[in-house]
């Protein structure tokens, strides 16, 4: 366990996964007599994820976690040094929920899954993760994300993009186009879902109320008139149906863009 004063003096570390405790579950080898009983890294991480889902990132604290575990805050420090350690562990834990498609770039071209299907599956899984755990979005850009589950996802994405046949200098651009789009789409969707839940309203009811408010404002008349045709064309009877259609079309555009790049490269 590292004392608070010592933690403050230590230089900023880059990742919990580069610390000894990352691979030493329970704080290392055998349990010491003065360590708290009934705790381990997995239980602490699972509780952290549950609290983040229920209460959000802003309300999360070591004291709140300790109270949920029915231990003292200092007990948690036997297993992690900082709050950031916990957040990083929780982030990687939820990446373990992803159902990843096979995307082995070394597989037989005749039996290998189509790269279009691979990218669509990965995009759909990533989107679901961002919506299911709204706190993930800000943390993705905060940490290195070099835990085992995050690395598995990154490797699968890289292999799927490699399977497109794009030259290496274009592959990162394709990866960014697809997955930064998914990040933005899933982040906004997750926040909307969370806002509706906080308001005690369904997504459809919240959307209808918001649109009604906008339409009632004379200063927004031009915008409402301009967007009326687009809104009618979106199709779907519910917010979720409209969102699904938007996501599918956006992904189709991404795939079409990669196909156009391939055609240009091969011409």
C-alpha positions in Angstrom: 0.0 0.0 0.0 1.3 3.5 -0.9 0.5 6.3 1.5 -1.3 9.4 0.2 1.7 11.6 0.8 4.0 9.2 -1.1 1.5 9.1 -4.0 1.6 12.9 -4.2 5.4 12.9 -4.4 5.6 10.2 -7.1 6.1 11.3 -10.7 3.1 10.9 -12.9 3.0 7.3 -14.2 1.8 6.5 -17.7 -0.5 3.5 -17.0 -1.5 1.1 -14.3 -0.6 -1.7 -16.7 3.0 -0.7 -16.4 2.9 -1.0 -12.6 3.6 -4.1 -10.6 0.1 -4.2 -9.1 -1.4 -4.6 -12.5 -0.3 -8.2 -12.7 -0.2 -9.0 -9.0 -3.8 -9.6 -8.1 -4.6 -9.0 -4.5 -1.5 -6.8 -4.1 1.0 -9.5 -4.7 1.9 -13.1 -3.8 0.4 -14.3 -0.6 -2.0 -12.3 1.5 -0.5 -10.4 4.4 -2.1 -10.6 7.8 -2.9 -6.8 7.8 -4.5 -6.8 4.4 -8.3 -6.5 4.4 -10.2 -9.8 3.9 -12.9 -10.4 1.3 -11.4 -8.1 -1.3 -9.5 -8.7 -4.5 -8.8 -6.7 -7.6 -11.6 -8.3 -9.6 -14.2 -7.5 -7.0 -13.0 -3.9 -6.7 -13.0 -3.4 -10.4 -16.5 -4.9 -10.9 -17.9 -2.7 -8.1 -16.2 0.3 -9.8 -17.9 -0.4 -13.1 -21.3 -0.9 -11.4 -21.0 2.5 -9.6 -19.8 4.3 -12.7 -22.8 2.9 -14.6 -25.3 3.8 -11.9 -23.9 7.2 -10.8 -21.6 8.5 -13.5 -17.9 9.5 -13.5 -18.4 12.8 -11.7 -19.8 11.2 -8.5 -17.2 8.4 -8.4 -14.8 8.5 -5.5 -12.6 6.1 -3.5 -14.8 6.8 -0.4 -18.0 6.0 -2.3 -16.4 2.8 -3.6 -15.3 1.8 -0.1 -18.7 2.4 1.2 -20.2 0.2 -1.5 -17.7 -2.5 -0.6 -18.3 -2.0 3.1 -14.6 -1.4 3.9 -12.5 1.7 4.6 -11.1 3.7 1.8 -7.6 2.8 2.9 -8.4 -0.9 2.4 -8.8 -0.3 -1.3 -5.3 1.1 -1.4 -3.9 -2.3 -0.7 -4.9 -3.2 -4.3 -4.6 0.1 -6.2 -2.5 3.2 -5.7 -4.8 5.8 -7.1 -8.3 6.6 -8.3 -6.9 6.7 -11.8 -5.7 3.2 -11.4 -9.3 2.1 -10.7 -10.7 4.0 -13.7 -8.1 2.5 -16.0 -8.9 -1.0 -14.7 -12.6 -0.4 -15.1 -12.1 0.9 -18.6 -10.3 -2.2 -19.7 -12.8 -4.5 -17.9 -15.7 -3.2 -20.0 -13.6 -3.6 -23.2 -13.7 -7.3 -22.3 -17.4 -7.3 -23.0 -16.9 -6.7 -26.7 -17.8 -9.7 -28.9 -15.1 -9.4 -31.5 -15.2 -11.0 -34.9 -12.4 -13.0 -36.3 -10.1 -10.6 -38.3 -6.9 -12.5 -38.8 -5.0 -10.9 -41.6 -2.9 -14.0 -42.0 -5.8 -16.3 -42.7 -6.6 -17.9 -46.1 -8.1 -15.2 -48.4 -10.6 -17.8 -49.6 -12.0 -18.4 -46.2 -11.3 -15.1 -44.5 -14.4 -13.0 -43.5 -15.1 -10.0 -45.7 -13.5 -6.9 -44.4 -16.7 -5.0 -44.8 -18.5 -7.3 -42.4 -15.6 -7.2 -40.0 -15.6 -3.4 -39.8 -19.4 -3.3 -39.4 -19.3 -5.8 -36.6 -16.5 -4.0 -34.8 -18.2 -0.6 -35.3 -21.5 -2.0 -33.9 -19.8 -3.5 -30.9 -17.8 -0.3 -30.1 -21.0 1.7 -30.4 -22.9 -0.5 -28.0 -20.1 -0.3 -25.5 -20.1 3.6 -25.6 -23.9 3.7 -25.1 -24.0 1.0 -22.4 -21.2 2.7 -20.4 -21.5 6.4 -21.0 -18.5 7.1 -18.7 -16.2 5.3 -21.1 -16.0 8.1 -23.7 -14.0 10.7 -21.6 -11.7 7.9 -20.3 -10.8 6.6 -23.7 -8.8 9.8 -24.4 -7.4 10.0 -20.9 -5.5 6.7 -20.6 -3.1 4.8 -22.9 -5.6 1.9 -23.0 -2.9 -0.8 -23.0 -4.8 -3.3 -20.9 -5.3 -6.8 -22.3 -8.9 -6.3 -23.4 -8.2 -2.9 -25.0 -5.2 -4.2 -26.8 -7.2 -7.2 -28.1 -9.8 -4.7 -29.5 -7.1 -2.5 -31.1 -5.3 -5.5 -32.7 -8.6 -6.8 -34.1 -9.4 -3.4 -35.6 -6.0 -3.1 -37.1 -6.2 -6.5 -38.7 -9.7 -5.8 -40.1 -8.4 -2.6 -41.7 -5.4 -4.4 -43.0 -7.8 -6.9 -44.6 -9.2 -4.1 -46.8 -6.1 -4.2 -48.9 -5.3 -0.5 -48.5 -1.6 0.3 -48.5 -0.1 0.8 -45.0 0.1 4.6 -45.3 -3.7 4.7 -45.8 -4.8 2.2 -43.2 -4.6 4.5 -40.2 -6.7 7.1 -42.0 -9.3 4.5 -42.7 -9.2 3.3 -39.1 -9.6 6.9 -37.9 -12.5 7.6 -40.3 -14.5 4.6 -39.1 -13.8 4.5 -35.4 -13.6 8.2 -34.6 -17.0 8.5 -36.3 -18.3 5.6 -34.1 -16.8 7.2 -31.0 -18.7 10.5 -31.7 -21.9 8.8 -32.7 -21.8 6.4 -29.6 -20.9 9.2 -27.3 -23.8 11.5 -28.3 -26.2 8.5 -28.2 -25.0 7.4 -24.8 -25.4 10.9 -23.4 -28.9 11.2 -24.9 -30.0 7.9 -23.4 -28.5 8.9 -20.0 -30.3 12.3 -20.2 -33.6 10.6 -20.9 -33.2 8.2 -18.1 -32.3 11.0 -15.7 -35.4 12.9 -16.8 -37.5 9.8 -16.2 -38.7 9.9 -19.9 -38.6 7.5 -22.8 -36.3 8.5 -25.7 -39.3 9.1 -27.9 -41.1 11.3 -25.3 -38.0 13.3 -24.7 -37.4 13.8 -28.4 -41.0 14.8 -29.1 -40.9 17.3 -26.2 -37.6 18.8 -27.4 -38.8 19.1 -31.0 -42.1 20.6 -29.9 -40.2 23.3 -27.9 -38.0 24.1 -30.9 -40.9 24.3 -33.3 -42.7 26.7 -30.9 -39.9 29.2 -31.0 -40.3 31.8 -33.9 -36.5 32.4 -34.0 -36.0 28.7 -35.0 -38.5 28.8 -37.8 -36.0 28.9 -40.6 -34.0 26.0 -39.2 -37.2 24.0 -38.6 -38.4 24.6 -42.2 -35.0 23.7 -43.6 -34.8 20.5 -41.7 -38.4 19.4 -42.2 -37.7 17.4 -45.4 -34.6 15.7 -43.8 -36.6 14.7 -40.7 -39.4 13.3 -42.8 -36.9 11.3 -44.9 -35.1 9.8 -41.9 -37.9 7.2 -41.7 -38.7 5.1 -38.6 -41.4 5.5 -36.1 -39.1 5.8 -33.1 -35.9 7.5 -32.1 -34.0 4.2 -32.0 -35.2 3.3 -35.5 -34.1 6.7 -36.9 -30.8 6.3 -35.1 -30.2 2.8 -36.5 -30.9 4.0 -40.0 -28.5 7.0 -39.6 -25.7 4.7 -38.2 -26.1 2.1 -41.0 -26.0 4.7 -43.8 -23.0 6.5 -42.2 -21.2 3.2 -42.1 -22.1 2.4 -45.7 -20.6 5.7 -46.7 -17.4 4.9 -44.8 -17.2 1.5 -46.5 -17.9 3.1 -49.9 -15.1 5.6 -49.2 -12.6 2.7 -48.5 -13.8 1.0 -51.7 -13.2 4.2 -53.7 -9.7 4.5 -52.2 -9.0 0.9 -53.1 -10.2 1.4 -56.7 -8.0 4.5 -57.0 -4.9 2.6 -55.6 -5.4 -0.3 -58.0 -6.1 1.8 -61.1 
